[in-house]
């Protein structure tokens, strides 16, 4: 066998001595190492692709969560406005039922104050 090594198996040559066996073992080992290294690179590429996909998906989730947070704040503000308006409406309904002029005047000032805010 020649000392020249290639990354592919050569044509099968029947080993004639111990050195030929060693050369064949070395070639098998080198080719196996190259295959393992290629598989390792392929795994690294797959892992990199998976990490990029995960990061991309997480960025979408983050965006949606921020959107949800913003909408919840808007909803909370709307609920507070409805609460204030209902409170004012209830005061106006009570205003009609109050017989005492002084109490009615005080409640009306309170309603006007609420409407200004």
N, C-alpha and C positions, 0 to 999 in steps of 0.2 A: 504494500500500500504506500502511496506517496504521502509525504509529510504535509502536502497542501490540504487545507481543510476548507470545506464549503459549508454553507448553512443548510444545504440539502443533502439528503443521503445519496451517496454515490452508488453506483452499480454494485451489487453484491459480489464481494471477492472472498474467496475462502481463505481465512487466516492460515498462515503457514508457521508462524512462530508466536511467542509470547508478546512481542512488540506489536504485532498486528492486532492482537486482542485488545491491548491497551489503547491503540489508536481508535479502534471501533468503539470502545467504551467512552473515550473522550468525546468522540463525535456525537454519540447518543446523548451524553451529558450536556454538551453545548447546544444541541438542537432542542433538547428538553428545556434548558435554561431560557433559550430564546422564546419558546412557546409560552413558558411561565411569565416571562417579562411582557410579552404581548398580551397575555390574559390579564396581567396586573394593570397594564395601561388601559385595557378595555374596561376593567372594573373601575379604575379611576375616572374614566370618561363617563361611565354610567353613574357613578357616585356624584360626579360634578353635575351631570344633567339632572339627577334627582334633587340635589341641593338647590340648583337654580330654579327648578319647578316648585319646590317647597317655598323658597324665598318669594317667588312671583305670586304664588297662591296666598302667602301670608300678607303680602303687600295689598292684595285685593281685599282680604279679610279686614286689614287695618283700615282701609279706605271705607269699607262698608260700616265698620264699627264707629268711625268718626262721623259718618253720615247719620247713623242711628243716634249717636249722642247729640248731634246738632238738632235733629228732629225731636228728640225727647225734650231738649231745652225749649224749643218752640212750642211743643205741646204743653209743657209745664207753664209757660207764659200765658198761653191761651186759656188754660184752666184757671189760672189766677185772675185773668180778666173776666171770665164768666162768673167766678166766685164774687168778684167785686160788684159786677152788674146785678147779680141775683140779690146780693146784700142790699144794694141801693133800691132795687125793685121791692123787696120786702119792707124796707123802711117807708117807701112811698105808700104801700098798701096799709101799713100801720098808721101812717099820717092821716089817712081818711077816717080812721076809726077813733082817733084821740079826741076826747071832748074838751080837754084843757087847752086853751089857746096858747099859754106859755110853753107847754110841752110840745105842741104842734110847731111853734116857731123854732124851738131849739132843735127839733128833729129835722125841720126843713133846712136849717143852716147846716146841719150835719150832712144832709143829702147833697146840698150844693157843694160843700167841701169835697165830698167823695167824687162828685162829677167833674170837679176841676182837676183832679189827679189823674 
